[in-house]
Amino acid sequence: MDSIKSFTTRNEELLNRLLNIWESSVRHTHLFLTEPDIDALRPLVTQALEGISDLFAFTDDQEQVIGFLGVQNNKIEMLFVEPAAMGKGVGKALLAYVMQELDVHLVDVNEQNPQALGFYEHMGFQVFERSALDEQGNPFPILHMSLK
């Protein structure tokens, strides 16, 4: 049975699995990123995974993590799903869970990732602000979204 698990401690095996999901998801959805961009982001993502306050993973019937979501200060900081599991309700289940369990009402989305924008709009979020640069100062516009 599929389930959502919370991780308060993170071991190397879990972090490696989540990093692999992040990378395969990014390669599938963030087509604007180059190899050097992905290489530069990898250590930042590892650091974020280690330090984020609330980390949830969606596991399949074999207890394999196929998607994860991280929340910090009522804001979704990361939501990534294994490409083979995209469109099958994994992201929706994770998002619905944290919306119910935590007071989550904010998320940032890369403007150049129309799949994510459409997903969050479908889930009730709307854009309230746009930044021309991402957190690292790169020219990847960010859309700041909140629940309607």
PyMOL commands that set and color helices and strands:
alter all, ss='L'
color gray80, all
select helices_A, chain A and resi 12-29+35-51+83-85+90-101+114-122
alter helices_A, ss='H'
color red, helices_A
select strands_A, chain A and resi 3-6+54-59+65-72+75-81+106-110+125-131+142-147
alter strands_A, ss='S'
color yellow, strands_A
deselect
rebuild
show_as cartoon
